[in-house]
Amino acid sequence: MKLFLESKFDLVPVMHVLKDATGGNKKVKSSEFLDSGHIAIVDQSSDCLISGYSNDKSLVFKTESPVIIFGDHTRVVKYIEFPFILGADGTKALIPKNQDENDAKFLYYQLKSLRIPSAGYSRHFKFLKEEKLAIPPLPEQQRIADILDKAEAINQKREQALALCDEFLRATFLDMFGDPVSNPKGWVYEKLDEVILSIKAGKSLAGDSKPANENELGVLKVSAVSYGFFQPQENKKIEKLVDREKLIFPKKGDFLFSRANTRELVGATCIVQDDFGHVFLPDKLWLIDVDSEKVSAYYLHFLMLEPKFKDKLTSQATGTSGSMLNISQKKFVNTIAPIPPIELQQKFSEIVEKVNAIKARIQHAQELPLFDALSQQAFKGELTQ
């Protein structure tokens, strides 16, 4: 998708201003990453800037200039201005061809703003090379980069605030209920079958690579649940006509469970915060109806977020491949869990709802298109003094 066709600046192909500096630098496999060390390792993963460490100085990337990392598989873009080592396959390292004419931070922000289509786990660098960039004079590049630095800093503060909310809730859960595996408070153990009224699986249909808009129909992907909160945009548009009466559309308060995913993500849960009438559950996602006189959905959600209990639950997953494992409904409902008094669970649920209201306000502010709007204005030459 070309974003800069109406730019007032000169448009030039990406590789006219950037060069691929990946060659000649050794890469480290993820199996060789250390948890700590003297030199950071940067790869194409999307969840963090630094993915691991090494102590081998001979592997340090050979340039002193800032480097732009592009994930050939993930399309992730990172800006690195410290000594580092390249992660394994799929990590591309780009630097400006002429640093006297082009600012690396400006180019980084412009690469981040590109909308390169997903081709799954295929290579995407070939698509990046087809893009064009808006290139103003160097002083204007530096001015724009400085403005976007400030906008990104605001976004980061919002993300930190959201993370603190999540940390507070997990700490509150442990304070009120204790460790769910050692059960130091001596809560009564129950099989999940005793506190769950029903489990309904969705229906899987082949979908497009693009998500559905609100006027279309989409089948959810397991990634809609994978990270502990509901992401309705994680869906595939459905073209064929289907009987809506046979589909499960998520509604506010629904407790969803991912029965199939990778070892790290199988067993993920979330509670839906609104009604959605255009996306429906696949067979890999369950809608779990809890017995509200015995258990709170919020309690179960945070119970399954606790690492020790999550390990206990996912150890029952089966599958021939580590890339996709499955938890059977029988094993799930036979899992034993500590069930505190419902009155205490309800108090916890009230706390969760109050914190969620705070998070919603933060997220609303985060959704305001400050960074995106500034980016578009900047690269069109409309960001005035």
Buried (B, 14 or more C-beta within 10 A) or exposed (E): EEBBEEBEBEBEEBBEBBEEBBEEBEBBEEEBBBEEBEBBBBBBBEEEEBBBBBEBEEBBBEEEEBBBBBBBBBBBBBBBEEEBBBBBEBBBBBBBEEEEEBBBBBBBBBBBBBEBEEEEEEEBBEBBEEBBBBBBEBEBBBBBBEBBEEBBEBEEEBEEBBEEBBEEBEEBBEEBBBEBBEBEEEBEEBEBBBBBEEBEBBBBBEBBEEBBEEEBBBBBBBBBBBEBBBBBBBBBBBEEEEEEEEBBBBEEEBBBBBBBBBBEBBBBBBBBBEEBEBBBBBEBBBBBBBEEEBBBBBBBBBBBBBEEBBEBBBEBBEBEEEEBBBBEEEBBBEBEBBBBEBEBBBBBBEBBEEBBEEBEEBBEEBEEEBBEEBBBBBBBBEBEE
